Amino acid sequence: MSASFSRFASGWRTLGLAVALPASLAVFSPASYAADVVVVTDSHHPVKTMGGERLIELDEASLIEAELSAQLPANAEQATAIVKGRLNQGGADLQRRIASAYQGVADAWSLGITTIPAVVVDQRYVVYGEADVARAIARIEQHRRAAP
């Protein structure tokens, strides 16, 4: 083997390790098992999140509606004008909040959620009643290892 080839090969080995090591760590780390995590709850059932999961609060839409309808006058025309003003004042951010809240309800329904809090992983595994997302994911991972 020539000296230049061995230097070239060693560079490839180094590159291979640089790619393989982080990839293998990612594959074997517990957080990587839970690729898609959705947490479904409401304001009465707080959860301890990990970060990175999608949080759906089923009563978020009604809380937004309560904000919009707070302290409205009895006169329907005045109340309508005030709500329209609040909607305009909220702008695109409020519209996104409302759309996201209702989309969350639809998504929870389509996942078949029956109890809250619920932690859903990869739209396949669910743990009900666990308020700590990390513990729920650990239970799912334990199940996955036992019954792949």
C-alpha positions as CSV (number, residue, x, y, z in Angstrom):
1,M,0.0,0.0,0.0
2,S,1.4,3.4,-0.9
3,A,1.7,6.2,1.7
4,S,-0.7,8.4,-0.2
5,F,-3.4,5.7,-0.3
6,S,-3.2,5.0,3.5
7,R,-3.5,8.7,4.2
8,F,-6.6,8.8,1.9
9,A,-8.1,5.7,3.6
10,S,-7.5,7.0,7.1
11,G,-9.4,10.2,6.0
12,W,-12.3,8.1,4.9
13,R,-12.3,6.2,8.2
14,T,-12.3,9.5,10.1
15,L,-15.2,10.8,8.0
16,G,-17.0,7.5,8.5
17,L,-16.7,7.8,12.3
18,A,-17.7,11.4,12.2
19,V,-20.9,10.4,10.4
20,A,-21.6,7.0,12.0
21,L,-21.0,8.0,15.7
22,P,-23.6,10.7,15.9
23,A,-26.0,8.6,13.8
24,S,-25.7,5.6,16.1
25,L,-26.0,7.8,19.2
26,A,-29.2,9.3,17.7
27,V,-30.6,5.8,16.9
28,F,-30.0,4.5,20.4
29,S,-31.0,7.6,22.4
30,P,-34.5,7.3,24.0
31,A,-35.6,10.6,22.6
32,S,-35.1,9.4,19.1
33,Y,-37.6,6.6,19.4
34,A,-40.4,9.2,19.8
35,A,-40.3,10.8,16.4
36,D,-43.7,12.3,16.5
37,V,-45.1,13.2,19.9
38,V,-48.5,14.7,20.4
39,V,-49.8,15.6,23.9
40,V,-53.6,16.1,24.2
41,T,-54.9,17.8,27.4
42,D,-56.9,20.8,28.5
43,S,-56.3,23.7,30.9
44,H,-57.6,21.6,33.9
45,H,-55.0,18.8,33.3
46,P,-51.6,20.4,33.1
47,V,-48.7,18.3,31.8
48,K,-45.0,18.4,32.2
49,T,-43.6,18.7,28.7
50,M,-40.1,17.9,27.4
51,G,-40.0,20.4,24.5
52,G,-40.4,19.5,20.9
53,E,-43.8,17.8,21.3
54,R,-47.0,19.2,19.8
55,L,-49.3,20.3,22.6
56,I,-53.1,20.2,21.9
57,E,-55.3,21.9,24.6
58,L,-58.8,20.9,23.8
59,D,-60.4,23.9,25.5
60,E,-58.1,26.4,23.9
61,A,-60.8,27.4,21.3
62,S,-63.4,28.1,24.1
63,L,-60.8,30.1,26.0
64,I,-60.2,32.3,22.9
65,E,-63.9,32.7,22.4
66,A,-64.3,33.7,26.1
67,E,-61.6,36.3,25.5
68,L,-63.4,37.7,22.5
69,S,-66.8,37.8,24.3
70,A,-65.6,39.1,27.6
71,Q,-67.6,42.0,29.0
72,L,-69.9,42.5,26.0
73,P,-72.9,44.8,26.2
74,A,-76.4,43.3,26.0
75,N,-77.1,45.2,22.8
76,A,-76.4,42.7,20.0
77,E,-75.2,45.3,17.5
78,Q,-72.8,46.9,19.9
79,A,-71.5,43.4,20.9
80,T,-71.0,42.4,17.3
81,A,-69.1,45.6,16.6
82,I,-66.9,45.0,19.7
83,V,-66.1,41.4,18.7
84,K,-65.3,42.4,15.1
85,G,-62.9,45.1,16.5
86,R,-61.3,42.5,18.8
87,L,-60.9,40.1,15.8
88,N,-59.3,42.9,13.7
89,Q,-57.1,44.0,16.6
90,G,-55.9,40.4,17.0
91,G,-54.9,40.2,13.4
92,A,-53.2,37.3,11.8
93,D,-51.9,36.0,15.1
94,L,-55.4,35.6,16.5
95,Q,-56.6,34.0,13.3
96,R,-53.7,31.5,13.6
97,R,-54.5,30.8,17.3
98,I,-58.1,30.1,16.4
99,A,-57.3,27.9,13.4
100,S,-54.7,26.0,15.5
101,A,-57.1,25.5,18.4
102,Y,-59.8,24.0,16.1
103,Q,-57.3,22.0,14.1
104,G,-56.0,20.5,17.4
105,V,-59.5,19.4,18.4
106,A,-60.0,17.8,14.9
107,D,-56.6,16.0,15.2
108,A,-57.3,14.7,18.7
109,W,-60.6,13.4,17.5
110,S,-59.0,11.7,14.4
111,L,-56.4,10.1,16.7
112,G,-59.3,8.6,18.7
113,I,-58.3,10.2,22.0
114,T,-60.8,9.2,24.7
115,T,-59.1,10.4,27.9
116,I,-56.8,13.3,28.9
117,P,-54.0,13.8,29.3
118,A,-52.9,11.6,26.5
119,V,-49.4,11.2,25.0
120,V,-49.4,9.8,21.5
121,V,-46.2,8.7,19.8
122,D,-46.0,8.1,16.0
123,Q,-49.8,8.2,15.8
124,R,-49.6,4.6,17.0
125,Y,-48.9,4.4,20.7
126,V,-50.8,6.2,23.4
127,V,-50.5,6.5,27.2
128,Y,-53.5,8.0,29.0
129,G,-53.5,9.7,32.3
130,E,-49.8,10.4,32.6
131,A,-49.0,14.1,33.1
132,D,-45.3,13.7,32.7
133,V,-44.5,13.4,29.0
134,A,-41.0,11.9,29.5
135,R,-42.4,9.1,31.7
136,A,-45.2,8.4,29.1
137,I,-42.6,8.2,26.4
138,A,-40.4,5.9,28.5
139,R,-43.4,3.6,29.0
140,I,-44.0,3.5,25.3
141,E,-40.3,2.8,24.6
142,Q,-40.4,0.0,27.2
143,H,-43.4,-1.5,25.4
144,R,-41.7,-1.1,22.0
145,R,-38.6,-3.0,23.3
146,A,-40.7,-5.8,24.7
147,A,-43.0,-6.2,21.7
148,P,-41.4,-4.7,18.6
